[in-house]
Amino acid sequence: MTAGLERAGRALAATTAGLGLVLGVAACGGGSSEAPAPAGASAPAASAAPATPDPAVKPYCDAITRVQTEQAAPGAGGNGVLPSSDEARRQVADLVATAPPEIAGEWRTVQSLTEQALSSLAETGGDPTRIDRAELERLQREAQPAVTRIQQVTQERCGITFRPPG
């Protein structure tokens, strides 16, 4: 049973990572041009990041940091599909609620696509061998422009540099 929960949690992580939800971020006050950029995205220059987060978006910056910490915690996603899906939904909802206006639409796009991915995973009963890979790839392609914009604005406003998951 435990192995099944772990497998389902890994499937959930793979599903949400594919959409860019797993926010492999480093709180790099001042940014770092050495962090690898996601495929197809250019890394912002180190000078583009503020030394401290923009006070107007501090709640968003704090939410990004908190979600990244939650997702990197040992055992994250290990409670099975439903609890892990609920956690992913809560995390994205928190980011939608705190996002600065210039990327609120992008976060709503990621939220919608994440919901589609989680629903697809739920239909498999959490069995990673039954996940529709083509559907996940389509969702990832749809999410990429929004994720790229989110990464750029988060770098500029919060001084947080994203790293690819893994």
C-alpha angles and dihedrals in degrees: 000000000000091000089052091052091048091049090049091048090051089049089052091048091049091048095051093039089057089060093049092251094126096084101208092190134158118208095230108169101211092020130248126248088197095071109102115252121228117261111286095011127103118224115241116245115265090242090061092071121083120237087235130019118274104263090224090064101033094118089054093046090049090049092051091051093046094049092048090052092048092049093048094048117115109265095019108156092013097113096080135265102297099048092040092047090050090050092050090049091050092049093051091045089053090052092047090050095050101034117123113251094254092065102026090102092051091051090050088053091051089047092053094046092045089053090052091050093048091049090051090051092048089055089062093054087241093298105145091201090064098051114122099239093188090056092049091049090051091050090048091052090050092048097047099084091048093045092049091051092046090052093050096048093043089053092049098043103032105025089236117141117206122223124196112262118263 
